[in-house]
Amino acid sequence: MKKLVNTEKILTFMKENKLTKSEFAKKCHINLWNLQAVLSERTNYNIVYLFKIAKVMQIPVSQMFN
């Protein structure tokens, strides 16, 4: 199955801003488990998490998708 979410964009943002997964999740107001779900391409997470991540990254949520 093709990856739907561009996880590389998220990981690159975290690396450029020197954020751990835990720190990034806190900035996004989500828990670490939810961030892990997004990064591992699980499909059982709420779409709201993508909006919260996009807000912190200051990008439109549409840029989160491949």
The first five atom37 places (N, CA, C, CB, O) and aatype in JSON, in Angstrom:
{
  "aatype": [12, 11, 11, 10, 19, 2, 16, 6, 11, 9, 10, 16, 13, 12, 11, 6, 2, 11, 10, 16, 11, 15, 6, 13, 0, 11, 11, 4, 8, 9, 2, 10, 17, 2, 10, 5, 0, 19, 10, 15, 6, 1, 16, 2, 18, 2, 9, 19, 18, 10, 13, 11, 9, 0, 11, 19, 12, 5, 9, 14, 19, 15, 5, 12, 13, 2],
  "atom_mask": [
    [1, 1, 1, 1, 1],
    [1, 1, 1, 1, 1],
    [1, 1, 1, 1, 1],
    [1, 1, 1, 1, 1],
    [1, 1, 1, 1, 1],
    [1, 1, 1, 1, 1],
    [1, 1, 1, 1, 1],
    [1, 1, 1, 1, 1],
    [1, 1, 1, 1, 1],
    [1, 1, 1, 1, 1],
    [1, 1, 1, 1, 1],
    [1, 1, 1, 1, 1],
    [1, 1, 1, 1, 1],
    [1, 1, 1, 1, 1],
    [1, 1, 1, 1, 1],
    [1, 1, 1, 1, 1],
    [1, 1, 1, 1, 1],
    [1, 1, 1, 1, 1],
    [1, 1, 1, 1, 1],
    [1, 1, 1, 1, 1],
    [1, 1, 1, 1, 1],
    [1, 1, 1, 1, 1],
    [1, 1, 1, 1, 1],
    [1, 1, 1, 1, 1],
    [1, 1, 1, 1, 1],
    [1, 1, 1, 1, 1],
    [1, 1, 1, 1, 1],
    [1, 1, 1, 1, 1],
    [1, 1, 1, 1, 1],
    [1, 1, 1, 1, 1],
    [1, 1, 1, 1, 1],
    [1, 1, 1, 1, 1],
    [1, 1, 1, 1, 1],
    [1, 1, 1, 1, 1],
    [1, 1, 1, 1, 1],
    [1, 1, 1, 1, 1],
    [1, 1, 1, 1, 1],
    [1, 1, 1, 1, 1],
    [1, 1, 1, 1, 1],
    [1, 1, 1, 1, 1],
    [1, 1, 1, 1, 1],
    [1, 1, 1, 1, 1],
    [1, 1, 1, 1, 1],
    [1, 1, 1, 1, 1],
    [1, 1, 1, 1, 1],
    [1, 1, 1, 1, 1],
    [1, 1, 1, 1, 1],
    [1, 1, 1, 1, 1],
    [1, 1, 1, 1, 1],
    [1, 1, 1, 1, 1],
    [1, 1, 1, 1, 1],
    [1, 1, 1, 1, 1],
    [1, 1, 1, 1, 1],
    [1, 1, 1, 1, 1],
    [1, 1, 1, 1, 1],
    [1, 1, 1, 1, 1],
    [1, 1, 1, 1, 1],
    [1, 1, 1, 1, 1],
    [1, 1, 1, 1, 1],
    [1, 1, 1, 1, 1],
    [1, 1, 1, 1, 1],
    [1, 1, 1, 1, 1],
    [1, 1, 1, 1, 1],
    [1, 1, 1, 1, 1],
    [1, 1, 1, 1, 1],
    [1, 1, 1, 1, 1]
  ],
  "atom_positions": [
    [[0.84, -1.18, 0.0], [0.0, 0.0, 0.0], [0.89, 1.24, 0.0], [-0.96, 0.0, 1.22], [1.9, 1.29, 0.7]],
    [[0.51, 2.23, -0.77], [1.28, 3.46, -0.87], [1.14, 4.28, 0.42], [0.82, 4.28, -2.08], [0.07, 4.35, 1.02]],
    [[2.25, 4.9, 0.81], [2.21, 5.77, 1.99], [1.36, 6.99, 1.69], [3.64, 6.19, 2.41], [1.55, 7.65, 0.66]],
    [[0.43, 7.29, 2.57], [-0.44, 8.44, 2.37], [0.15, 9.73, 2.93], [-1.79, 8.18, 3.0], [0.05, 10.79, 2.32]],
    [[0.78, 9.62, 4.11], [1.33, 10.79, 4.79], [2.82, 10.88, 4.5], [1.06, 10.73, 6.32], [3.54, 9.89, 4.55]],
    [[3.27, 12.08, 4.2], [4.69, 12.31, 3.93], [5.43, 12.4, 5.26], [4.9, 13.61, 3.08], [5.66, 13.5, 5.78]],
    [[5.8, 11.26, 5.79], [6.47, 11.21, 7.09], [7.87, 11.82, 7.02], [6.56, 9.78, 7.59], [8.37, 12.34, 8.02]],
    [[8.49, 11.77, 5.87], [9.83, 12.35, 5.71], [9.8, 13.85, 5.97], [10.38, 12.08, 4.3], [10.75, 14.41, 6.52]],
    [[8.73, 14.5, 5.58], [8.6, 15.94, 5.81], [8.55, 16.24, 7.3], [7.32, 16.5, 5.11], [9.14, 17.21, 7.77]],
    [[7.85, 15.41, 8.04], [7.74, 15.58, 9.49], [9.11, 15.33, 10.14], [6.68, 14.62, 10.09], [9.55, 16.12, 10.96]],
    [[9.76, 14.25, 9.76], [11.05, 13.91, 10.34], [12.11, 14.96, 10.0], [11.51, 12.53, 9.85], [12.96, 15.28, 10.84]],
    [[12.06, 15.49, 8.79], [12.99, 16.55, 8.4], [12.77, 17.8, 9.23], [12.84, 16.88, 6.91], [13.73, 18.43, 9.68]],
    [[11.51, 18.17, 9.44], [11.19, 19.33, 10.27], [11.75, 19.14, 11.69], [9.66, 19.56, 10.33], [12.34, 20.06, 12.26]],
    [[11.56, 17.95, 12.24], [12.04, 17.67, 13.59], [13.57, 17.77, 13.64], [11.58, 16.28, 14.05], [14.13, 18.33, 14.58]],
    [[14.23, 17.24, 12.63], [15.69, 17.28, 12.6], [16.2, 18.71, 12.46], [16.21, 16.41, 11.45], [17.13, 19.1, 13.17]],
    [[15.61, 19.48, 11.55], [16.04, 20.86, 11.33], [15.84, 21.73, 12.56], [15.29, 21.46, 10.16], [16.6, 22.68, 12.79]],
    [[14.82, 21.41, 13.36], [14.53, 22.19, 14.55], [15.06, 21.54, 15.83], [13.04, 22.39, 14.67], [14.75, 21.97, 16.94]],
    [[15.86, 20.49, 15.64], [16.5, 19.78, 16.76], [15.49, 19.38, 17.84], [17.6, 20.65, 17.37], [15.7, 19.63, 19.03]],
    [[14.39, 18.76, 17.4], [13.35, 18.32, 18.31], [13.32, 16.8, 18.38], [11.97, 18.86, 17.87], [13.41, 16.12, 17.36]],
    [[13.2, 16.28, 19.58], [12.98, 14.84, 19.72], [11.51, 14.56, 19.4], [13.36, 14.34, 21.17], [10.7, 15.49, 19.31]],
    [[11.19, 13.31, 19.23], [9.78, 12.95, 18.98], [8.91, 13.41, 20.13], [9.64, 11.44, 18.76], [7.8, 13.9, 19.93]],
    [[9.41, 13.24, 21.33], [8.65, 13.62, 22.51], [8.43, 15.13, 22.56], [9.37, 13.15, 23.77], [7.32, 15.58, 22.86]],
    [[9.46, 15.91, 22.27], [9.35, 17.37, 22.27], [8.39, 17.85, 21.18], [10.74, 18.01, 22.08], [7.58, 18.75, 21.39]],
    [[8.49, 17.22, 20.01], [7.63, 17.61, 18.9], [6.17, 17.29, 19.21], [8.07, 16.9, 17.61], [5.28, 18.09, 18.94]],
    [[5.93, 16.12, 19.78], [4.56, 15.75, 20.14], [3.98, 16.74, 21.14], [4.53, 14.32, 20.74], [2.81, 17.13, 21.04]],
    [[4.79, 17.15, 22.09], [4.33, 18.12, 23.09], [3.97, 19.45, 22.43], [5.42, 18.33, 24.17], [2.96, 20.06, 22.77]],
    [[4.81, 19.92, 21.49], [4.53, 21.17, 20.78], [3.21, 21.07, 20.0], [5.69, 21.52, 19.82], [2.48, 22.05, 19.85]],
    [[2.92, 19.87, 19.5], [1.7, 19.65, 18.71], [0.47, 19.4, 19.57], [1.91, 18.47, 17.78], [-0.65, 19.31, 19.06]],
    [[0.67, 19.29, 20.87], [-0.42, 18.99, 21.81], [-1.06, 17.64, 21.51], [-1.48, 20.09, 21.76], [-2.28, 17.47, 21.57]],
    [[-0.19, 16.68, 21.19], [-0.63, 15.29, 21.03], [0.32, 14.44, 21.87], [-0.62, 14.83, 19.51], [1.39, 14.9, 22.25]],
    [[-0.08, 13.21, 22.16], [0.84, 12.39, 22.93], [1.79, 11.64, 21.99], [0.07, 11.39, 23.83], [1.54, 11.54, 20.79]],
    [[2.85, 11.13, 22.55], [3.88, 10.46, 21.75], [3.32, 9.28, 20.98], [5.02, 10.0, 22.65], [3.73, 9.02, 19.84]],
    [[2.39, 8.55, 21.6], [1.8, 7.39, 20.91], [1.11, 7.83, 19.62], [0.79, 6.68, 21.83], [1.2, 7.13, 18.61]],
    [[0.42, 8.98, 19.65], [-0.26, 9.46, 18.45], [0.74, 9.86, 17.36], [-1.16, 10.65, 18.8], [0.51, 9.59, 16.18]],
    [[1.83, 10.49, 17.75], [2.86, 10.85, 16.77], [3.46, 9.58, 16.17], [3.97, 11.7, 17.43], [3.68, 9.52, 14.97]],
    [[3.72, 8.59, 17.01], [4.26, 7.32, 16.51], [3.3, 6.67, 15.52], [4.54, 6.37, 17.67], [3.73, 6.09, 14.53]],
    [[2.0, 6.77, 15.79], [1.01, 6.2, 14.89], [1.08, 6.86, 13.51], [-0.41, 6.34, 15.48], [1.0, 6.19, 12.49]],
    [[1.22, 8.18, 13.49], [1.32, 8.92, 12.23], [2.61, 8.53, 11.5], [1.28, 10.46, 12.47], [2.59, 8.26, 10.3]],
    [[3.71, 8.5, 12.21], [5.01, 8.21, 11.59], [5.13, 6.77, 11.11], [6.12, 8.52, 12.56], [5.88, 6.5, 10.17]],
    [[4.42, 5.86, 11.74], [4.52, 4.45, 11.35], [3.47, 4.07, 10.32], [4.39, 3.56, 12.56], [3.35, 2.9, 9.95]],
    [[2.7, 5.05, 9.86], [1.68, 4.82, 8.84], [0.54, 3.93, 9.3], [2.31, 4.22, 7.62], [-0.14, 3.31, 8.48]],
    [[0.33, 3.85, 10.6], [-0.88, 3.16, 11.06], [-2.07, 3.99, 10.6], [-0.88, 2.98, 12.63], [-1.94, 5.2, 10.38]],
    [[-3.18, 3.36, 10.45], [-4.36, 4.09, 9.96], [-5.41, 4.3, 11.04], [-4.98, 3.35, 8.8], [-6.49, 4.81, 10.76]],
    [[-5.1, 3.9, 12.25], [-6.1, 4.01, 13.31], [-5.85, 5.22, 14.21], [-6.11, 2.74, 14.16], [-5.89, 5.11, 15.44]],
    [[-5.6, 6.37, 13.6], [-5.45, 7.6, 14.39], [-6.4, 8.65, 13.84], [-3.98, 8.1, 14.36], [-6.87, 8.56, 12.71]],
    [[-6.67, 9.63, 14.64], [-7.59, 10.69, 14.29], [-6.93, 11.69, 13.34], [-8.1, 11.4, 15.55], [-5.78, 12.08, 13.58]],
    [[-7.6, 12.09, 12.31], [-7.07, 13.04, 11.33], [-6.71, 14.38, 11.97], [-8.09, 13.27, 10.2], [-5.89, 15.14, 11.43]],
    [[-7.29, 14.67, 13.11], [-7.0, 15.92, 13.84], [-5.51, 16.01, 14.15], [-7.83, 15.99, 15.14], [-4.95, 17.1, 14.18]],
    [[-4.86, 14.87, 14.38], [-3.43, 14.89, 14.68], [-2.63, 15.48, 13.51], [-2.92, 13.47, 14.99], [-1.66, 16.19, 13.73]],
    [[-3.05, 15.19, 12.29], [-2.35, 15.76, 11.13], [-2.52, 17.27, 11.08], [-2.87, 15.13, 9.83], [-1.58, 17.99, 10.72]],
    [[-3.69, 17.76, 11.43], [-3.92, 19.2, 11.46], [-3.05, 19.86, 12.52], [-5.4, 19.51, 11.71], [-2.5, 20.94, 12.3]],
    [[-2.92, 19.22, 13.67], [-2.09, 19.78, 14.75], [-0.61, 19.79, 14.36], [-2.29, 18.97, 16.04], [0.1, 20.76, 14.65]],
    [[-0.16, 18.73, 13.7], [1.23, 18.66, 13.24], [1.49, 19.73, 12.18], [1.55, 17.26, 12.69], [2.5, 20.43, 12.24]],
    [[0.58, 19.86, 11.22], [0.73, 20.85, 10.15], [0.76, 22.27, 10.72], [-0.42, 20.71, 9.14], [1.5, 23.12, 10.22]],
    [[-0.04, 22.52, 11.75], [-0.07, 23.85, 12.36], [1.29, 24.2, 12.96], [-1.16, 23.92, 13.45], [1.78, 25.32, 12.77]],
    [[1.9, 23.26, 13.66], [3.21, 23.5, 14.25], [4.26, 23.69, 13.15], [3.61, 22.33, 15.19], [5.16, 24.51, 13.29]],
    [[4.14, 22.93, 12.08], [5.09, 23.03, 10.98], [4.82, 24.26, 10.1], [5.04, 21.77, 10.13], [5.62, 24.6, 9.23]],
    [[3.7, 24.92, 10.33], [3.27, 26.1, 9.58], [3.15, 25.82, 8.08], [4.25, 27.26, 9.81], [3.67, 26.55, 7.23]],
    [[2.45, 24.72, 7.79], [2.18, 24.34, 6.41], [0.7, 23.96, 6.31], [3.11, 23.14, 5.94], [0.09, 23.6, 7.32]],
    [[0.12, 24.05, 5.12], [-1.25, 23.57, 4.95], [-1.29, 22.05, 5.12], [-1.82, 23.98, 3.55], [-0.34, 21.36, 4.74]],
    [[-2.34, 21.55, 5.68], [-2.45, 20.11, 5.91], [-2.36, 19.34, 4.59], [-3.76, 19.78, 6.63], [-1.95, 18.18, 4.59]],
    [[-2.73, 19.95, 3.5], [-2.65, 19.26, 2.2], [-1.22, 18.89, 1.83], [-3.24, 20.14, 1.1], [-1.0, 17.95, 1.07]],
    [[-0.24, 19.61, 2.36], [1.16, 19.3, 2.1], [1.66, 18.1, 2.89], [2.01, 20.5, 2.39], [2.79, 17.65, 2.7]],
    [[0.83, 17.6, 3.78], [1.21, 16.44, 4.59], [1.04, 15.13, 3.81], [0.36, 16.38, 5.87], [1.55, 14.09, 4.22]],
    [[0.34, 15.19, 2.68], [0.04, 13.98, 1.93], [0.95, 13.85, 0.71], [-1.43, 13.98, 1.49], [1.38, 14.84, 0.12]],
    [[1.22, 12.6, 0.36], [2.05, 12.31, -0.84], [1.21, 12.47, -2.09], [2.65, 10.88, -0.78], [1.72, 12.27, -3.19]]
  ]
}
